[in-house]
Amino acid sequence: MRVAPNKASRTNQAAQAPAADRPSGARNGAPAAQADHRSEPPHLDRDDRVALYRFMALHRAIEERGVSLYKQGKVPGSFYDGRGQEATCVGAAFALGPADPICPLIRDLGAHLVKGTSPRRVLAHYLGRPGGVSGAREGNVHFGDATLGVLGMVSMLPDMMPVAVGMAMAFKLRRESRCSLALFGDGATSVGDWHEAMNFAAVQQVPAIFVLEHNGYAYSTPSAQQFVVDPVERAAAYGMLGLSVDGNDVEAVFEAVRQARERALDGGGPTLIAAHTMRMHGHGLHDDARYVPAEQLAQWAERDPIALQRDRLVALGVDTDAISASVAAEVDQATTEALAMPMPDPATATTGVFSDGEAIPIGIGRAPWSGFR
């Protein structure tokens, strides 16, 4: 894995960092150089590497099914997917402990799956059924099961960053060995809440991890029209460690977050990780993304995160076709069960919308990495 620390200037970073660490934003639009698959990662065993692949494949398969259901008129509202960005959310979530909460965004379905949300509940949520994650109370991307340590997002980005910082501050005050993680896009770094979260987290040295899904666009606005100084370089101005990582390499993302978590629990404070990746579809199904150059998408398609991990597993002798068949069967079964659920009762529309008692505590989620066994 290659992880590059923040440099004093963009010029120095481009000159000194290896190709896999250079910012991929609108300056060049090119993906990182292909990672070396021959080395055995020191903190991942064979089962871990298979699990990372399966979570990414499941992420994509569920969203592909969601797109199909949406086009059939069975999913209300619009639909947003994370095609091309699966490695970032899966790798990040895989490095978290069972008591570490995560704040995912609209393209981070893999984080929900890693923490224990079932495909059946995800698809039921898309369909607006009571058996879904929100009990048919939210739209198709605004969901999260707090009992598993997954906090549902809001659309005003990056509002979940201050939430993650607040949780991390609570862990510090209680002297709990926990950290929080927030995912966000490059567009969110242009909003004041991002500055406040970064500054407070650094001043208070809270155990928080910030993962920037650096896909080069804020909806349709390229990075070059958002900022001059790349967000990862701004980390130094806050007194925070900033790192760049290949966001299409799930094992590299895992290792960067694993190290950040270790630092946070050891009192080393927060870390900003810029995971360079690409949103392969438009902002939503309503967006044809004609503003993205075709050659840029073609370059990134050659480094599809699922294909990269599949190549690793094939080299290890893993039957990836069997994994794909297993994922397809699981999604088929989950779809059948979700479609069989009844529609919600309109009389219960306000039930559970407003808190009328004690807040639900942030619970313990699944932590599948072998390091937690």
C-alpha positions as CSV (number, residue, x, y, z in Angstrom):
1,M,0.0,0.0,0.0
2,R,1.2,3.5,-0.8
3,V,0.1,6.3,1.6
4,A,1.5,9.8,1.0
5,P,1.4,12.4,3.8
6,N,0.4,16.0,3.1
7,K,3.1,18.2,1.5
8,A,3.9,21.8,1.9
9,S,2.4,22.7,-1.5
10,R,0.6,21.2,-4.4
11,T,3.7,21.6,-6.6
12,N,5.8,19.7,-4.2
13,Q,3.2,17.0,-3.8
14,A,2.9,16.4,-7.5
15,A,6.7,16.3,-7.9
16,Q,7.5,14.1,-4.9
17,A,4.6,11.7,-4.5
18,P,4.5,8.5,-6.5
19,A,1.9,8.2,-9.2
20,A,-0.6,6.3,-7.0
21,D,-0.6,9.1,-4.4
22,R,-1.1,12.1,-6.7
23,P,-4.5,13.9,-6.4
24,S,-6.8,12.6,-9.1
25,G,-9.1,15.6,-9.2
26,A,-9.9,17.8,-12.1
27,R,-6.2,18.8,-12.6
28,N,-5.5,15.7,-14.6
29,G,-8.6,13.5,-14.2
30,A,-6.5,10.3,-14.4
31,P,-6.7,7.3,-12.1
32,A,-3.9,6.3,-9.8
33,A,-1.2,3.9,-11.1
34,Q,-2.1,0.2,-10.7
35,A,-1.1,-1.2,-7.3
36,D,1.3,-4.1,-7.0
37,H,-0.9,-7.1,-6.3
38,R,2.0,-9.5,-5.6
39,S,2.7,-8.5,-2.0
40,E,0.8,-10.0,0.8
41,P,-0.9,-7.3,3.0
42,P,0.4,-7.7,6.6
43,H,-2.9,-7.3,8.3
44,L,-5.3,-9.1,6.0
45,D,-5.6,-12.9,5.8
46,R,-7.1,-14.7,2.8
47,D,-10.6,-14.7,4.3
48,D,-10.4,-11.0,4.8
49,R,-9.4,-10.4,1.2
50,V,-12.3,-12.6,0.1
51,A,-14.7,-10.7,2.4
52,L,-13.6,-7.3,1.0
53,Y,-14.3,-8.5,-2.5
54,R,-17.7,-10.0,-1.6
55,F,-18.9,-6.8,0.2
56,M,-18.0,-4.7,-2.8
57,A,-19.7,-7.2,-5.2
58,L,-22.8,-7.2,-2.9
59,H,-22.8,-3.4,-2.8
60,R,-22.8,-3.2,-6.6
61,A,-25.4,-6.0,-7.1
62,I,-27.9,-4.5,-4.7
63,E,-27.6,-1.1,-6.3
64,E,-28.0,-2.6,-9.8
65,R,-31.1,-4.3,-8.6
66,G,-32.2,-1.0,-7.1
67,V,-31.8,0.7,-10.5
68,S,-33.8,-2.0,-12.1
69,L,-36.6,-1.6,-9.6
70,Y,-36.5,2.2,-9.9
71,K,-36.9,2.0,-13.7
72,Q,-39.9,-0.3,-13.1
73,G,-41.5,2.4,-11.0
74,K,-41.2,0.5,-7.8
75,V,-38.8,2.8,-6.0
76,P,-40.2,6.2,-5.1
77,G,-38.2,9.4,-5.6
78,S,-34.8,9.2,-7.3
79,F,-32.0,6.8,-7.1
80,Y,-28.3,7.3,-6.4
81,D,-25.5,4.7,-6.6
82,G,-21.8,4.4,-5.8
83,R,-20.6,2.5,-8.8
84,G,-16.8,2.9,-9.0
85,Q,-16.5,4.0,-5.3
86,E,-17.2,0.7,-3.6
87,A,-13.6,0.2,-2.4
88,T,-13.6,3.4,-0.4
89,C,-16.6,2.8,1.8
90,V,-16.0,-1.0,2.2
91,G,-12.3,-0.6,3.0
92,A,-13.0,2.1,5.5
93,A,-15.8,0.3,7.3
94,F,-13.8,-3.0,7.4
95,A,-11.1,-1.3,9.5
96,L,-13.6,-0.2,12.2
97,G,-14.2,-2.0,15.5
98,P,-17.7,-3.1,16.5
99,A,-18.2,-0.1,18.8
100,D,-16.9,2.5,16.2
101,P,-19.8,4.3,14.6
102,I,-19.7,5.5,11.0
103,C,-21.5,8.3,9.1
104,P,-21.8,7.2,5.5
105,L,-23.2,9.1,2.5
106,I,-25.4,8.3,-0.5
107,R,-22.8,6.2,-2.3
108,D,-21.6,4.3,0.7
109,L,-23.9,1.3,0.8
110,G,-20.9,-1.0,1.4
111,A,-20.4,0.6,4.8
112,H,-23.9,-0.4,5.8
113,L,-23.3,-4.0,4.7
114,V,-20.0,-4.3,6.5
115,K,-21.6,-3.1,9.7
116,G,-24.3,-5.7,9.5
117,T,-27.3,-4.2,7.6
118,S,-28.9,-7.0,5.5
119,P,-29.6,-6.7,1.7
120,R,-33.2,-7.6,2.5
121,R,-33.6,-4.5,4.7
122,V,-31.8,-2.3,2.2
123,L,-34.0,-3.3,-0.7
124,A,-37.1,-3.0,1.5
125,H,-36.0,0.5,2.3
126,Y,-35.6,1.4,-1.4
127,L,-39.1,0.1,-1.9
128,G,-40.6,2.1,1.0
129,R,-41.7,-1.0,2.9
130,P,-42.0,-1.2,6.7
131,G,-39.3,-3.9,6.9
132,G,-36.7,-1.5,5.5
133,V,-34.1,0.2,7.7
134,S,-36.2,3.3,8.3
135,G,-39.6,1.6,8.5
136,A,-40.6,3.4,5.3
137,R,-40.0,6.8,6.9
138,E,-37.1,8.1,4.8
139,G,-36.0,8.4,1.2
140,N,-33.9,5.8,-0.6
141,V,-30.5,7.2,0.5
142,H,-31.3,8.7,3.9
143,F,-31.0,5.7,6.1
144,G,-28.8,4.1,8.8
145,D,-29.3,1.7,11.6
146,A,-28.0,3.4,14.7
147,T,-28.3,0.1,16.6
148,L,-25.5,-1.2,14.4
149,G,-23.4,2.0,14.7
150,V,-24.5,3.4,11.4
151,L,-25.9,7.0,11.5
152,G,-28.3,8.0,8.7
153,M,-27.2,10.9,6.7
154,V,-28.8,14.3,5.9
155,S,-28.5,16.1,2.6
156,M,-26.9,19.2,3.9
157,L,-23.3,18.2,3.4
158,P,-21.1,17.8,5.4
159,D,-23.4,18.0,8.4
160,M,-22.4,14.5,9.5
161,M,-18.8,15.6,10.1
162,P,-19.7,17.7,13.2
163,V,-21.8,14.7,14.3
164,A,-18.8,12.4,14.0
165,V,-16.7,14.9,15.9
166,G,-19.3,15.1,18.6
167,M,-19.3,11.4,19.1
168,A,-15.5,11.3,19.1
169,M,-15.5,14.0,21.8
170,A,-17.8,11.9,23.9
171,F,-15.6,8.9,23.5
172,K,-12.6,11.0,24.7
173,L,-14.4,12.4,27.7
174,R,-15.7,9.0,28.7
175,R,-12.2,7.5,28.1
176,E,-13.7,4.9,25.8
177,S,-11.5,3.0,23.4
178,R,-13.6,4.0,20.3
179,C,-13.4,6.3,17.3
180,S,-15.8,7.7,14.8
181,L,-15.6,7.9,11.0
182,A,-17.2,10.3,8.6
183,L,-17.3,9.9,4.8
184,F,-17.8,13.0,2.6
185,G,-17.1,14.2,-0.9
186,D,-14.8,16.9,-2.2
187,G,-17.7,19.4,-2.6
188,A,-18.3,19.2,1.1
189,T,-14.9,20.7,1.8
190,S,-16.1,24.0,0.4
191,V,-18.7,24.4,3.2
192,G,-18.1,26.1,6.6
193,D,-19.2,23.0,8.6
194,W,-16.2,21.2,7.2
195,H,-13.8,23.9,8.5
196,E,-15.5,23.9,11.9
197,A,-15.4,20.1,12.2
198,M,-11.7,19.9,11.1
199,N,-10.7,22.7,13.4
200,F,-12.5,21.5,16.5
201,A,-11.4,17.9,16.0
202,A,-7.7,19.0,15.7
203,V,-7.8,21.4,18.7
204,Q,-9.5,18.8,20.9
205,Q,-7.5,15.9,19.5
206,V,-10.6,13.7,19.3
207,P,-10.4,10.1,18.0
208,A,-12.1,10.8,14.6
209,I,-11.3,9.7,11.1
210,F,-12.3,11.8,8.1
211,V,-12.5,10.0,4.7
212,L,-12.7,12.2,1.7
213,E,-14.2,10.4,-1.3
214,H,-12.2,12.5,-3.8
215,N,-13.9,11.8,-7.0
216,G,-13.1,15.1,-8.6
217,Y,-16.7,16.5,-8.8
218,A,-19.2,18.1,-6.6
219,Y,-22.3,17.1,-8.5
220,S,-21.2,18.6,-11.9
221,T,-18.6,21.1,-10.6
222,P,-15.0,19.9,-11.1
223,S,-12.5,20.3,-8.3
224,A,-10.5,22.9,-10.1
225,Q,-13.5,25.2,-9.9
226,Q,-14.0,24.6,-6.2
227,F,-10.6,25.1,-4.6
228,V,-7.0,25.9,-5.4
229,V,-5.4,24.0,-2.4
230,D,-6.4,20.4,-2.3
231,P,-8.2,19.4,0.9
232,V,-5.6,16.9,2.0
233,E,-3.0,19.7,2.0
234,R,-5.2,21.8,4.2
235,A,-5.0,19.2,7.0
236,A,-1.6,20.6,7.9
237,A,-3.0,24.0,8.5
238,Y,-5.4,22.5,11.1
239,G,-2.5,20.6,12.7
240,M,-3.9,17.3,11.5
241,L,-2.3,14.5,9.6
242,G,-3.5,14.3,6.0
243,L,-2.9,11.3,3.7
244,S,-3.7,10.4,0.1
245,V,-4.6,6.8,-0.9
246,D,-5.8,5.0,-4.0
247,G,-9.5,5.0,-3.3
248,N,-10.0,2.2,-5.9
249,D,-7.8,-0.2,-3.9
250,V,-9.9,-1.6,-1.1
251,E,-6.9,-3.1,0.7
252,A,-5.0,0.3,0.6
253,V,-8.1,2.1,2.0
254,F,-8.4,-0.5,4.7
255,E,-4.8,-0.1,5.7
256,A,-4.9,3.7,5.8
257,V,-8.0,3.6,8.0
258,R,-6.6,0.9,10.2
259,Q,-3.6,3.0,10.9
260,A,-5.7,6.1,11.5
261,R,-7.8,4.2,13.9
262,E,-4.7,2.9,15.8
263,R,-3.4,6.5,16.0
264,A,-6.8,7.8,17.2
265,L,-7.1,5.2,20.0
266,D,-3.5,5.9,21.1
267,G,-4.3,9.6,21.6
268,G,-2.9,10.7,18.3
269,G,-6.0,12.7,17.3
270,P,-7.9,12.8,14.0
271,T,-6.7,12.0,10.5
272,L,-7.9,13.2,7.1
273,I,-7.6,10.5,4.4
274,A,-8.2,11.5,0.8
275,A,-9.3,8.4,-1.2
276,H,-8.9,9.2,-4.9
277,T,-11.7,7.5,-6.9
278,M,-14.3,8.2,-9.6
279,R,-18.0,8.3,-9.6
280,M,-18.8,6.3,-12.7
281,H,-22.4,7.3,-13.0
282,G,-24.1,10.7,-12.7
283,H,-25.0,12.3,-9.4
284,G,-28.3,10.3,-9.7
285,L,-30.2,8.5,-12.3
286,H,-31.6,11.8,-13.4
287,D,-28.1,13.0,-14.3
288,D,-26.4,11.7,-17.5
289,A,-23.0,13.2,-16.4
290,R,-22.3,14.6,-19.9
291,Y,-20.0,17.0,-18.2
292,V,-17.5,14.2,-17.5
293,P,-15.1,13.6,-20.4
294,A,-15.5,10.1,-21.9
295,E,-11.8,9.5,-21.9
296,Q,-11.7,10.2,-18.2
297,L,-14.4,7.6,-17.5
298,A,-12.6,5.1,-19.8
299,Q,-9.3,5.5,-17.8
300,W,-11.1,4.9,-14.5
301,A,-13.0,2.0,-15.9
302,E,-9.7,0.2,-16.4
303,R,-9.2,0.4,-12.7
304,D,-12.6,-0.8,-11.5
305,P,-12.2,-1.6,-7.8
306,I,-14.1,-4.9,-7.9
307,A,-12.1,-6.1,-10.9
308,L,-8.8,-5.2,-9.1
309,Q,-9.7,-7.2,-6.1
310,R,-10.9,-10.1,-8.2
311,D,-7.6,-10.2,-9.9
312,R,-5.9,-10.5,-6.6
313,L,-8.1,-13.4,-5.5
314,V,-7.8,-15.2,-8.8
315,A,-4.0,-15.1,-8.3
316,L,-4.6,-16.7,-4.9
317,G,-6.6,-19.5,-6.5
318,V,-10.0,-18.3,-5.2
319,D,-13.1,-19.3,-7.1
320,T,-14.5,-15.8,-7.7
321,D,-17.2,-17.1,-10.0
322,A,-18.7,-19.0,-7.0
323,I,-18.6,-15.7,-5.0
324,S,-20.4,-13.9,-7.8
325,A,-23.1,-16.7,-8.0
326,S,-23.5,-16.5,-4.2
327,V,-24.0,-12.7,-4.3
328,A,-26.5,-13.0,-7.1
329,A,-28.5,-15.6,-5.3
330,E,-28.5,-13.5,-2.1
331,V,-29.8,-10.4,-3.9
332,D,-32.5,-12.4,-5.7
333,Q,-33.7,-13.8,-2.4
334,A,-33.6,-10.4,-0.7
335,T,-35.5,-8.8,-3.6
336,T,-38.2,-11.5,-3.5
337,E,-38.6,-11.0,0.3
338,A,-38.7,-7.2,0.1
339,L,-41.3,-7.2,-2.7
340,A,-43.5,-9.5,-0.6
341,M,-43.6,-7.1,2.3
342,P,-46.8,-5.1,2.6
343,M,-46.9,-1.3,1.9
344,P,-46.9,0.9,5.0
345,D,-50.1,1.8,6.8
346,P,-50.7,5.6,6.2
347,A,-52.3,5.9,9.7
348,T,-48.8,5.2,11.2
349,A,-47.0,7.9,9.1
350,T,-46.0,10.0,12.1
351,T,-45.1,7.1,14.3
352,G,-41.4,7.1,15.1
353,V,-40.7,10.4,13.3
354,F,-40.4,12.5,16.5
355,S,-38.7,11.4,19.6
356,D,-41.0,10.8,22.5
357,G,-38.7,9.2,24.9
358,E,-35.0,8.3,25.5
359,A,-32.8,8.4,22.4
360,I,-31.8,5.1,20.9
361,P,-28.2,4.5,21.9
362,I,-25.6,4.0,19.3
363,G,-25.2,0.3,19.2
364,I,-22.6,-2.3,18.4
365,G,-22.2,-3.3,14.7
366,R,-20.5,-6.2,13.0
367,A,-16.7,-6.0,12.7
368,P,-15.7,-8.8,10.2
369,W,-12.0,-8.1,10.0
370,S,-9.9,-11.0,11.5
371,G,-8.0,-8.5,13.7
372,F,-11.1,-8.2,15.9
373,R,-11.6,-11.9,16.4
